[in-house]
Amino acid sequence: MSEEAGVSIVSKKAKAVVLLSGGMDSCVTAAIANESHKLALLHASYGQRTERRERRAFEEIADFYGADERLVIRLDSLAQIGGSALTDTEIEVPEAGESLTHANGVPVTYVPFRNAHFLSAAVSWAEVIGATAIFVGAVAEDSSGYPDCRPEYYRAFAELIRRGTRPETRIEIKTPVIAMRKSEIVRRGGELGAPLKLTWSCYQLEDEACGTCDSCRLRLRAFAETGVSDPIAYRARVAQ
């Protein structure tokens, strides 16, 4: 196939906005979206502890996929609102063996209604640039138990999009990894050649991953279950 022909095929792909935090799940979601869509990558900074490191991961993954369309938004109101260990330094991030939750059992690392903010920005941008889909790397089966990562949440938001956009707008929400275990996401990423070495999952450190927070432990366990070595550096690797 000639280079010109290849460009022609790519140009005919429908456009999709991919919410890319810089983490493993969103990276594999971008790899899945890249098979069928032209990527427009969206990243949100909201005053989280590892904001700079996540932004770096986003930019490096975007470069890997050659994404010309990328948007970084700031949602400082989420840090001002607080209520999460990710945005409030007075709330400790749970480490190995700890189970710190709110009174209702939701982890203290849950950022209240965060994904609605992300999705709203994604819908606005998608409607402007003519994207027909929004890809989200939410995981329900093997995650921390966040209420805004459940399938019914995204079904409800899809109805909100239908009712709240222009009559001619058609935007689907796609959650390709939502029913996968983390180990399955690692395997799928390997199959697609996703740049997992560029991703960042740690909740509290930016130089080396701590290896002890819930996100690090889920990630390390996933790699261990697949028999593949995690390519990022850790300060500690706690037995899973």
C-alpha positions as CSV (number, residue, x, y, z in Angstrom):
1,M,0.0,0.0,0.0
2,S,1.4,3.4,-0.9
3,E,1.9,6.1,1.7
4,E,-0.8,8.2,-0.1
5,A,-3.2,5.3,0.1
6,G,-2.5,4.9,3.8
7,V,-3.1,8.5,4.5
8,S,-6.4,8.3,2.5
9,I,-7.7,5.4,4.7
10,V,-6.7,7.1,7.9
11,S,-8.5,10.3,6.8
12,K,-11.7,8.4,6.4
13,K,-11.8,7.2,10.0
14,A,-14.5,8.7,12.2
15,K,-13.1,11.0,14.9
16,A,-13.2,10.0,18.5
17,V,-12.4,12.0,21.7
18,V,-10.5,9.8,24.1
19,L,-10.2,10.7,27.8
20,L,-6.6,10.1,28.5
21,S,-5.4,10.5,32.1
22,G,-2.0,9.0,31.3
23,G,-2.8,5.8,33.3
24,M,-2.8,2.3,32.0
25,D,-6.5,1.9,31.5
26,S,-6.9,5.0,29.4
27,C,-3.8,4.2,27.4
28,V,-5.1,0.8,26.4
29,T,-8.5,2.5,25.7
30,A,-6.7,4.9,23.3
31,A,-5.0,1.9,21.6
32,I,-8.4,0.3,21.1
33,A,-9.9,3.5,19.8
34,N,-6.9,4.0,17.4
35,E,-7.9,0.8,15.6
36,S,-11.1,2.3,14.3
37,H,-11.0,6.1,14.9
38,K,-8.9,9.1,14.4
39,L,-7.8,10.2,17.9
40,A,-8.5,13.5,19.6
41,L,-7.0,13.2,23.0
42,L,-8.4,15.1,26.1
43,H,-6.6,15.4,29.4
44,A,-7.8,17.1,32.6
45,S,-5.7,18.5,35.4
46,Y,-7.6,19.1,38.5
47,G,-5.1,19.7,41.3
48,Q,-4.4,16.0,41.9
49,R,-1.3,15.0,43.8
50,T,0.5,13.6,40.6
51,E,-0.8,16.3,38.2
52,R,2.5,17.0,36.6
53,R,3.5,13.4,36.1
54,E,0.1,12.5,34.6
55,R,0.4,15.4,32.2
56,R,3.8,14.2,31.1
57,A,2.4,10.7,30.6
58,F,-0.5,12.2,28.5
59,E,1.9,14.2,26.3
60,E,4.2,11.2,25.7
61,I,1.3,8.8,24.8
62,A,-0.2,11.5,22.5
63,D,3.2,11.8,20.8
64,F,3.4,8.0,20.5
65,Y,0.1,7.9,18.6
66,G,0.9,11.0,16.6
67,A,-2.3,12.7,17.8
68,D,-2.4,16.2,16.3
69,E,-5.7,17.1,18.1
70,R,-5.1,17.2,21.9
71,L,-6.7,19.3,24.5
72,V,-5.7,19.9,28.1
73,I,-8.3,21.4,30.4
74,R,-8.0,22.6,34.0
75,L,-10.7,21.8,36.6
76,D,-9.3,23.5,39.6
77,S,-12.8,23.6,41.2
78,L,-12.4,19.9,42.0
79,A,-9.3,20.7,44.2
80,Q,-11.2,23.6,45.8
81,I,-14.1,21.3,46.5
82,G,-11.8,18.7,48.0
83,G,-13.3,15.6,49.7
84,S,-10.7,13.2,48.2
85,A,-7.3,12.0,49.1
86,L,-6.2,12.8,45.6
87,T,-6.9,16.5,45.9
88,D,-6.7,17.2,49.6
89,T,-3.3,16.7,51.3
90,E,-5.0,16.5,54.7
91,I,-6.6,13.2,53.7
92,E,-4.1,10.3,53.6
93,V,-3.8,8.1,50.6
94,P,-4.4,4.5,51.8
95,E,-1.3,2.2,51.6
96,A,-0.8,-1.5,51.6
97,G,-3.2,-3.3,54.0
98,E,-5.2,-0.1,54.7
99,S,-8.9,0.2,53.9
100,L,-9.8,3.9,54.2
101,T,-13.3,4.7,53.0
102,H,-16.0,7.2,53.6
103,A,-18.9,6.2,55.9
104,N,-20.7,4.8,52.8
105,G,-17.8,2.5,51.9
106,V,-16.6,4.5,49.0
107,P,-12.8,4.9,49.0
108,V,-11.3,8.1,50.1
109,T,-9.5,8.4,46.8
110,Y,-12.8,8.9,45.0
111,V,-13.1,12.4,43.6
112,P,-16.7,13.4,44.0
113,F,-18.5,13.2,40.6
114,R,-15.2,13.8,38.8
115,N,-16.1,11.8,35.7
116,A,-19.1,13.9,35.0
117,H,-16.8,16.9,34.7
118,F,-14.5,15.1,32.3
119,L,-17.4,13.8,30.2
120,S,-19.0,17.2,30.0
121,A,-15.8,18.7,28.6
122,A,-15.4,15.7,26.2
123,V,-19.0,16.2,24.9
124,S,-18.5,19.9,24.3
125,W,-15.3,19.3,22.4
126,A,-16.7,16.4,20.4
127,E,-19.6,18.4,19.3
128,V,-17.3,21.2,18.1
129,I,-14.8,19.0,16.2
130,G,-17.4,16.6,14.8
131,A,-16.4,13.5,16.8
132,T,-18.9,10.7,16.8
133,A,-17.6,8.8,19.9
134,I,-16.1,9.4,23.3
135,F,-13.9,6.6,24.6
136,V,-13.5,6.3,28.4
137,G,-11.1,3.9,30.2
138,A,-13.5,3.3,33.1
139,V,-13.1,-0.1,34.8
140,A,-15.8,-1.6,37.0
141,E,-14.9,-5.3,37.6
142,D,-11.4,-4.9,39.1
143,S,-11.2,-1.3,40.3
144,S,-11.4,0.6,43.6
145,G,-15.2,0.7,43.7
146,Y,-15.8,4.2,42.4
147,P,-19.5,4.9,41.8
148,D,-18.8,6.8,38.5
149,C,-17.1,3.8,36.9
150,R,-20.2,1.7,36.7
151,P,-21.8,0.7,33.3
152,E,-25.2,2.2,34.4
153,Y,-23.5,5.5,35.0
154,Y,-22.4,5.7,31.3
155,R,-25.7,4.5,30.0
156,A,-27.4,7.4,31.9
157,F,-24.8,9.9,30.6
158,A,-25.4,8.7,27.0
159,E,-29.0,9.7,27.4
160,L,-28.0,13.1,28.8
161,I,-25.9,13.6,25.7
162,R,-28.8,12.7,23.4
163,R,-31.1,15.2,25.2
164,G,-28.6,18.0,25.7
165,T,-26.9,18.4,22.3
166,R,-27.9,19.7,18.9
167,P,-30.6,17.6,17.1
168,E,-28.1,16.5,14.5
169,T,-25.3,15.5,17.0
170,R,-24.7,11.8,17.3
171,I,-22.0,11.0,20.0
172,E,-21.6,7.5,21.5
173,I,-19.9,6.8,24.8
174,K,-17.6,3.7,24.5
175,T,-16.2,2.0,27.5
176,P,-14.2,-0.9,26.0
177,V,-12.4,-2.0,29.1
178,I,-15.2,-1.5,31.7
179,A,-15.8,-5.3,32.2
180,M,-12.2,-6.3,32.0
181,R,-9.9,-7.3,34.9
182,K,-6.7,-5.3,35.2
183,S,-4.7,-8.3,34.0
184,E,-6.9,-8.5,30.9
185,I,-6.2,-4.9,30.2
186,V,-2.5,-5.5,30.5
187,R,-2.8,-8.4,28.0
188,R,-4.9,-6.4,25.6
189,G,-2.4,-3.6,25.8
190,G,0.4,-6.0,24.9
191,E,-1.6,-7.3,21.9
192,L,-2.1,-3.8,20.6
193,G,1.4,-2.5,21.3
194,A,0.1,0.1,23.7
195,P,3.0,2.1,25.3
196,L,2.5,1.0,28.9
197,K,6.0,2.1,29.8
198,L,4.8,5.7,29.3
199,T,1.8,5.4,31.6
200,W,1.5,6.5,35.3
201,S,-0.9,5.0,37.8
202,C,0.5,6.1,41.2
203,Y,-1.8,8.2,43.4
204,Q,0.9,10.0,45.4
205,L,4.4,10.1,43.9
206,E,5.8,11.6,40.7
207,D,9.4,10.4,40.6
208,E,9.0,6.7,41.2
209,A,5.7,5.0,41.7
210,C,5.1,4.3,45.4
211,G,4.1,0.7,45.0
212,T,1.9,0.8,48.0
213,C,-1.2,2.8,47.2
214,D,-4.3,1.1,45.9
215,S,-3.7,2.0,42.3
216,C,-0.1,0.8,42.3
217,R,-1.1,-2.5,44.0
218,L,-3.9,-3.2,41.5
219,R,-1.4,-2.5,38.6
220,L,1.4,-4.6,40.1
221,R,-1.0,-7.5,40.7
222,A,-2.3,-7.2,37.1
223,F,1.2,-7.5,35.7
224,A,2.1,-10.3,38.1
225,E,-1.0,-12.3,36.9
226,T,0.1,-11.9,33.3
227,G,3.7,-12.9,34.0
228,V,4.9,-9.7,32.5
229,S,7.2,-7.3,34.2
230,D,5.8,-3.8,34.8
231,P,8.1,-1.4,32.9
232,I,7.9,1.5,35.2
233,A,10.1,2.2,38.3
234,Y,8.7,1.6,41.8
235,R,10.0,2.8,45.2
236,A,8.7,-0.4,46.7
237,R,7.0,-3.5,45.3
238,V,4.6,-4.9,48.0
239,A,3.6,-8.5,47.6
240,Q,0.1,-8.6,46.2
